[in-house]
Amino acid sequence: MVDIILALDLTDAEKAVKIAEDVSEYISAVKVNYPLVLSAGVDIIERLSEIRPVIADFKIADIPYTSSLIAEIAFRSGAEAVIVHGFAGRETVKAVLDVAKMFNGEVYVVTELTSSMEFFKNVSDKIAEMAKELGCHGIIAPGNRAERVAELRRIVGRLKILCPGIGAQGGDAKAVVEAGADAIIVGRSIYNAENPKKVAEELSRLI
Ligand code: BMP
């Protein structure tokens, strides 16, 4: 079973909540990122978590101490999972994992970005290995590069693989599912659609 995670990169809290409600039956979680939290406030996490579990995509990438503070705010606000940048190093990822354990939360590690491989080449495989070694819950892998999803799957074994980059960034949902994704992360293709519910329903049928 492959999940759809809704990426709600909106700046209007009411619109965000409405779309999450509209498509809730087709999604397994809502991913919030800076655009929504910085405009609506961190309380939006709790509000959305009444609809579906929330993944706080703060792409934490700081020193371990600061990273643990960010993770703690996310979990205290009701997030079920946080996303951390693997390039920040294992001490940072470990610090976030320690906080997650206190909240029974999950940690997902960004291996490489969908938008650029400029500095990730030769690094992302090592990040994936680290995520597995440390016992993270999963990784974020590029849904617009299905061949990389397949390679990263070989590295992380049974860890979860969540893939953004579907639709608006050119990725094909079916191809990443065949490559081994556990979930696709979809934003603009759903929330900018005239009928978000219809798009979510079609995507769920497709995968
Ligand atoms: P969209 O479907 O509108 O392209 O949104 C993709 C979402 O996934 C955004 O929230 C973005 O921050 C996130 N994301 C990404 O696109 N590529 C990555 O490599 C990692 C991400 O978290």
Boltz pocket constraint, residues with backbone or C-beta under 6 A from the ligand:
constraints:
  - pocket:
      binder: B
      contacts: [[A, 7], [A, 8], [A, 9], [A, 31], [A, 33], [A, 57], [A, 110], [A, 112], [A, 113], [A, 114], [A, 115], [A, 140], [A, 141], [A, 142], [A, 164], [A, 165], [A, 166], [A, 167], [A, 168], [A, 169], [A, 185], [A, 186], [A, 187], [A, 188], [A, 189]]
      max_distance: 6.0
